[in-house]
Structure formats: structure tokens, C-alpha cells
């Protein structure tokens, strides 16, 4: 089958569970016939590459390297899962400082080795911060860097389908906005269940307020639950959803979920957060998020949490004050 593009797609962190799963899925989704796998763990990377090569795929150039310059040179699309993984008992925020430094380095390497890249998807946690720092130091435009935020919305869809014992396709337009963490804003006003507004069902026998609040917590703790079940953080769902994002940017199918993007609109400023978005060959464009009074309050709280995370890095001198950002990236 013809591939969507012949332009180079680089997968960073390819020796890990997310990255290796992503590599195979990218091939099966026919995204590109030019896929480069990168990981500093050379032995594990070679193992992944050998497995893929032994699959016998045809019409495909699979390369792999532990040299970041080689991996990025000529790359037009990048997906990075190349940070430390979340382990049991950890929050996404526990990874903050170490993965922030990895994101800063990634941004600098993109600027040095592939300034003509078309789009970068960052998925290592805390993705709101790592995506922001990758954007800042890469010199790219805000439309060119996104983060994986859809996983929270797909978890909401899953929980609602289980509660109502219906096919997930009957649960439409699930949305979480703000941060990809425990301070996310879970919206109910956007969703319909078999064509009925979810808000009309909350507080009834079908879904009591107590059940709805418990369901929201299951969504918020969805990643923690996977770790408890599998002994490791999610890898299949983030791998697939991030590839769906990059496929949309390559000109493929529409991406129907919220995307984490850089926001500076006077209400929310200098953060990367999940918004209602359009993602296509022009990159990402966000829209105003409208919700109930309670949802708006939760979104404001999520934004404040993201600002606190960002500002903590400024206070630690990991990144400079916001007033200096434009000198690093003139697009901000």
C-alpha cells in the first residue's frame, strides 16, 4: 500500500515501550516509507530495529541510530517519547526537572539539525512542560509543536461507555482540557450519550452526581490505574494517538481529539495546554473553550497549575523568565 509521505519521520525513544510500539504502528499505518529510529540506548535500539526488519516489510526504508544529529538531519516529522518513564507511585509532575532538561536539549538539537522540520509531537511527561520547552528552544512556530492530550479524553469516553454499558461509538465528543495531569478539566457539557446530552443524565438514576464524580476521578487517575494493572506506564494508547496526530499533519485523516498546544490569548498565556483544536498540514490552531461555570473554574485552576509548574522551573533557573523568551524564540 502506498505510504502517506516519503518524507523522513523520526521516532525518538524508539528502544522504549512507547517508541517501539510506535515504530511498528507507524509502519502498519503506512505513514512514511522513510522511518528513522533513535535512542541513546544502542543495544535496545538495535533489538527493536532487528525485530522490525525481520518482519519482512516491503517498500520501506527503516534506519536506526544512536547519533542524534544523524537521526534529526533531514527529518520533517518528529515524535518524541524520549524522557524518563513514570513509575508506580509517581505523578507526571515528579518527572518535571529531569525531563525538562531533556526537552530543552531536544529543542536545541531540532534547531541545530533540522530547522526545516514541519511538525514535532512531544509525549513524554509532564508533556505540557516538555512540549513548551521543546517549542521554546527549537525556534519553531507555535503551530509546529504539539503535545499528546487526547489520552485523557479517550479515557473519559471509555469510562462513560463502561458505565452506560454501550458501544464507545455511542459516546460522542468527550473532552478534557487544560493540563495533562491531575489538575485536568473534565468537561461534561460537550458530550452526548446515544444522542442525549451527558449533562441531562448527570444527577439522574442513569448517572448520579456521586457516580459522575467517581467517574471523573477514574479518568484523572487513568494513567495510574494502567501502572497498577500492568506494572508500567501506558504505551499502546499514547503510541497510537500520537501517530494519529502526525498522520493529520501529513495530510491524512482528521484528528478528532483535543491537542496540547501553545496558548497566548490574553486569558491563558505562555503555556502549553489542551484546547479544542484543528490539526492539519498547516499545523495546529486552537479555538476558544466554552463550558459551564464549574467547567470554566476547573479550567482556570488547571491553567494556574501549569503556570505554577512553569514558574517553578524559572525559579530554579532551569529556564529564563518569560520576558526573555522572545530572545530565544522570536515566534513567541
C-alpha positions in Angstrom: 0.0 0.0 0.0 1.2 3.5 -0.8 2.6 5.5 2.1 1.2 8.9 3.0 4.6 10.5 2.6 8.2 9.7 1.6 9.5 12.4 4.0 11.5 11.4 7.0 9.7 10.5 10.2 12.0 10.3 13.2 10.8 8.5 16.3 12.8 9.4 19.4 12.9 7.0 22.3 12.5 4.1 19.9 14.0 1.5 22.3 11.3 2.1 24.9 7.9 0.5 25.0 6.1 3.6 23.6 8.7 4.2 20.9 9.0 0.6 19.8 5.2 0.2 19.7 5.0 3.5 17.8 7.6 2.3 15.2 5.6 -0.8 14.3 2.3 1.1 14.3 3.7 3.8 12.0 4.7 1.1 9.5 1.3 -0.6 9.7 -0.5 2.8 9.3 1.5 3.4 6.1 2.6 6.8 7.3 6.0 7.1 5.6 8.4 4.9 3.7 11.3 6.6 5.4 11.3 6.0 9.2 14.3 6.7 11.4 14.5 5.2 14.9 16.6 7.0 17.6 17.6 6.1 21.1 20.8 6.6 23.1 20.4 3.0 24.4 22.1 1.5 21.3 21.7 -2.2 22.3 18.0 -2.0 22.9 17.6 0.2 19.8 19.3 -2.4 17.6 17.0 -5.1 19.0 13.9 -3.1 18.1 15.3 -2.4 14.6 16.2 -6.1 14.1 12.7 -7.2 15.1 11.1 -4.7 12.6 13.5 -5.7 9.8 12.7 -9.4 10.5 9.0 -8.7 9.9 9.8 -8.6 6.2 8.1 -5.3 5.4 8.5 -4.2 1.8 8.8 -0.8 0.2 10.2 0.7 3.4 13.4 2.2 4.5 14.0 1.7 8.2 17.1 3.3 9.7 18.3 3.5 13.2 21.0 5.4 15.1 22.1 6.5 18.5 23.6 9.7 16.9 21.0 12.4 17.4 22.5 14.5 14.6 22.1 11.7 12.1 18.6 11.0 13.4 17.3 14.5 13.0 19.1 15.7 9.9 16.6 15.9 7.1 13.7 15.0 9.4 10.3 16.5 8.5 8.3 14.9 11.3 9.3 14.0 14.8 7.6 12.2 17.6 9.5 12.1 20.9 8.8 9.8 23.8 12.4 10.2 24.9 12.1 11.1 28.5 12.1 9.1 31.8 9.1 6.9 32.2 6.5 7.4 35.0 6.7 4.6 37.6 4.2 3.4 40.2 3.7 6.0 43.0 4.9 8.8 40.8 2.8 11.7 39.3 3.6 13.2 36.0 4.9 16.2 37.8 7.5 14.1 39.6 9.4 13.9 36.3 9.5 17.7 36.0 13.1 18.8 36.3 14.9 15.9 34.7 12.5 15.7 31.7 12.5 19.5 31.4 16.3 19.4 30.8 15.8 16.6 28.2 13.2 18.8 26.4 15.4 21.8 26.4 18.2 19.7 24.8 15.7 18.3 22.2 14.7 21.8 21.3 18.3 22.9 20.8 19.0 19.8 18.7 16.0 20.4 16.4 17.2 24.0 15.9 20.7 22.8 15.0 20.0 19.7 12.9 16.5 20.1 11.3 15.2 23.7 11.5 13.1 22.9 8.4 11.1 20.2 10.3 7.3 20.5 9.6 5.9 19.2 12.9 7.0 17.9 16.3 4.8 15.9 18.7 6.1 15.6 22.3 4.6 13.0 24.5 7.0 12.5 27.4 5.7 13.7 30.8 4.9 16.2 32.0 4.0 16.8 28.4 2.6 20.3 28.9 6.0 21.4 30.1 8.2 19.3 27.9 6.3 20.4 24.9 6.6 24.1 25.9 10.3 23.9 26.4 10.9 22.0 23.2 9.0 24.8 21.4 10.9 27.5 23.2 14.4 26.2 22.4 13.6 24.8 18.9 12.8 28.2 17.4 9.8 26.7 15.7 6.4 28.4 15.4 3.7 27.5 17.9 1.7 25.8 15.1 4.5 23.3 14.6 4.8 21.8 18.1 2.0 19.8 19.8 1.7 17.5 22.8 -0.4 14.4 23.4 -3.5 15.5 25.3 -6.1 13.2 23.7 -5.5 10.3 26.0 -7.5 12.0 28.8 -10.5 12.4 26.5 -10.3 8.9 25.2 -10.2 7.7 28.8 -13.4 9.7 29.5 -15.0 8.0 26.5 -14.0 4.6 27.8 -15.3 5.2 31.3 -18.7 6.5 30.1 -19.1 3.6 27.7 -18.4 1.2 30.5 -20.8 3.0 32.9 -23.7 3.0 30.4 -22.8 -0.4 29.0 -22.9 0.8 25.4 -20.5 0.7 22.5 -17.9 3.5 22.7 -19.0 4.9 19.3 -22.3 5.9 21.0 -20.3 8.2 23.3 -19.6 11.3 21.3 -17.3 14.4 21.7 -15.7 13.6 25.1 -13.4 16.4 26.1 -10.9 17.2 28.8 -8.9 20.5 28.6 -6.1 22.2 30.3 -3.2 20.2 31.7 -2.4 16.6 31.1 -2.3 15.8 34.8 -4.3 15.5 37.9 -5.5 19.1 37.5 -7.1 18.5 34.1 -10.6 19.9 33.5 -13.0 17.2 32.7 -16.0 18.6 30.7 -19.4 17.0 30.5 -21.2 19.7 28.6 -19.7 18.7 25.2 -20.6 15.0 25.4 -23.6 13.1 24.2 -24.6 9.6 25.1 -26.6 7.8 22.4 -27.5 11.3 21.2 -28.6 12.7 24.6 -26.6 15.4 26.3 -24.5 14.0 29.1 -25.4 16.9 31.3 -29.1 15.9 31.1 -28.2 12.5 32.5 -25.9 13.6 35.4 -28.0 13.7 38.6 -30.5 11.2 37.4 -30.8 7.5 38.1 -28.7 6.9 35.0 -25.7 8.7 36.4 -25.9 10.2 39.9 -23.7 13.1 40.9 -21.7 10.7 43.1 -21.2 8.3 40.2 -20.1 11.2 37.9 -17.6 12.5 40.4 -16.1 9.0 40.9 -16.0 8.5 37.1 -14.1 11.8 36.7 -11.6 10.6 39.2 -11.1 7.4 37.3 -10.4 9.5 34.2 -7.9 11.7 36.1 -6.2 8.6 37.6 -6.3 6.6 34.3 -2.6 6.6 33.9 -2.0 5.5 37.5 -4.5 2.7 37.0 -2.6 1.3 34.0 0.6 1.3 36.0 -1.2 -0.6 38.8 -2.6 -3.2 36.3 0.5 -3.6 34.1 3.4 -2.6 36.3 4.4 0.1 33.8 3.0 3.3 32.3 0.8 3.3 29.3 2.4 2.7 25.9 -0.1 1.4 23.4 -2.5 4.2 23.7 0.0 7.1 23.6 1.8 5.5 20.7 -1.3 5.2 18.6 -2.8 8.6 19.4 0.4 10.5 18.7 0.7 8.7 15.3 -2.9 9.8 14.6 -1.8 13.3 15.3 1.2 13.2 13.0 -0.9 11.5 10.3 -3.3 14.5 10.4 -0.3 16.8 9.9 0.9 14.7 7.0 -2.4 15.3 5.3 -4.2 12.1 6.4 -7.4 11.6 8.4 -8.8 14.3 10.6 -7.7 14.1 14.3 -10.9 14.3 16.3 -9.5 14.9 19.8 -8.1 17.9 21.8 -4.4 18.6 21.2 -1.9 20.2 23.6 -0.7 23.5 22.0 1.0 26.8 22.9 -1.6 29.3 24.1 -1.2 33.0 24.3 -4.7 34.7 24.1 -4.8 37.1 27.0 -6.8 34.6 29.1 -4.2 31.8 29.1 -0.7 32.9 28.3 2.7 31.3 27.8 1.6 27.7 28.4 1.1 24.5 26.5 -2.3 23.1 27.3 -5.1 21.0 25.8 -7.6 23.0 23.8 -10.2 22.5 21.2 -8.1 22.3 18.1 -7.8 21.8 14.4 -4.7 19.8 13.3 -3.7 19.6 9.6 -0.9 20.3 7.2 -0.9 23.9 8.4 -0.2 22.7 11.9 -2.3 23.3 15.0 -4.9 26.0 15.5 -6.8 26.3 18.8 -10.3 27.7 19.5 -11.9 29.2 22.5 -13.1 26.7 25.0 -16.6 27.3 26.3 -18.2 25.4 29.2 -20.4 25.7 32.3 -19.4 27.9 35.1 -18.0 24.9 37.0 -16.0 23.7 34.0 -14.6 27.2 33.4 -13.5 27.3 37.0 -11.8 23.9 36.7 -10.1 25.0 33.5 -8.8 28.2 35.3 -7.4 26.0 38.1 -5.7 23.7 35.6 -4.1 26.7 33.9 -2.9 28.1 37.2 -1.3 24.7 38.0 0.5 24.8 34.6 1.7 28.3 35.4 3.0 27.1 38.8 4.9 24.2 37.1 6.4 26.6 34.5 7.3 29.2 37.2 9.0 26.6 39.4 11.4 26.0 36.6 12.0 29.7 36.2 12.7 30.0 40.0 15.1 27.0 39.7 16.9 28.8 36.8 16.2 25.9 34.5 14.6 28.3 32.1 14.7 32.1 31.9 11.9 34.5 32.8 9.1 34.8 30.2 10.3 38.3 29.3 13.4 36.7 27.8 11.6 34.0 25.8 11.3 36.1 22.6 15.1 36.4 22.5 15.3 32.6 22.4 12.4 32.0 20.0 11.3 35.1 18.0 8.0 33.3 17.2 6.8 33.5 20.8 
